[in-house]
Amino acid sequence: NFEGNQVSADEATEDENEEEKEVEEKLRPYLGNLSVVKYARRSGVGSKLMDEGEQVVREWDAGHTEIVLQVEEDNPSAIQF
């Protein structure tokens, strides 16, 4: 026997839709690793790679306005990038 608040199917669907909307709003493209070989650093290669990633995200046409780029805390060059 279930005890607690009972909701109609419509109310449950509304709650699920709100939860899905909240998750969708939080979803962002994520780039977990962008590496450039030492001899090519500071040459614009990393920026070109990032530009290509941004272009791919635009082609998704999903309304994303940012990309998350993960960097290590102890990598000041990556943080500056």
N, C-alpha and C positions, 0 to 999 in steps of 0.2 A: 504494500500500500504506500503510495507516494504522498507525502505531506508537504505542503508548500504552496507557493503561488502558482496558479494555473493561468496560462495565457492561451489565447486563441491562435490558430494557425497564422492568421494575418499578422498578429502582433509578433509572433516568433519570426516570421519572414522579414518584417520591418527591422527587428533587432539584428538579424543576420545581415541584412543589406547595409545597415549602419556600420556593423563591424567590418564588413568587406570594404566599405568606402574608406574607413579609417586606415585599414591596411594598405589600400591602393594609394592613399595620400602619402603614406610613409615610404613607399617603394621608390628607390632611386637607383639608377645605373651605378654599378660598383666596379671599379678597376682595382684589383688587388695586387698587381705587380706590374711595374713599368721599369724596365732595366735598360740601360745603355752601357755598352762596353766602355771601359775607361778611356781609351784613346779617342772616342767619339763624343765624350761628354763636353758640354758647353759649345756644341756646334749647331744646336737647333734640332737635333734628331729627336730628343724627348718631346719637344714642343710639336714637331710634326706628327709623332705617334699619337700624342694627346689630341691634336686636331682631327686626325683620322677617327679616333674613338668618338669624339664629339659628333662628327659627321654621321657615323653609324647610328648613334642614338637619335639624331634628327630624322634619319630615314625610318626609324621605328614609328615615327609620327604618334607618339604616345603622350606628348605634352610635357616631357621632362624638361626641367629648367636647370638641372645641375647633375654633375657626375661626382660620385664619391671616389676619391683617390686615397687609398690607404698608404700611409708612410710610417716608418719606424720613428719613434720619439728621439732616438739617438742618431738621426740622419738629417743634420741641418740643411744640407743641399736639397734633399727631397722636400723638406718642409718649405723651403724658400721657393721651390719650383711651383 
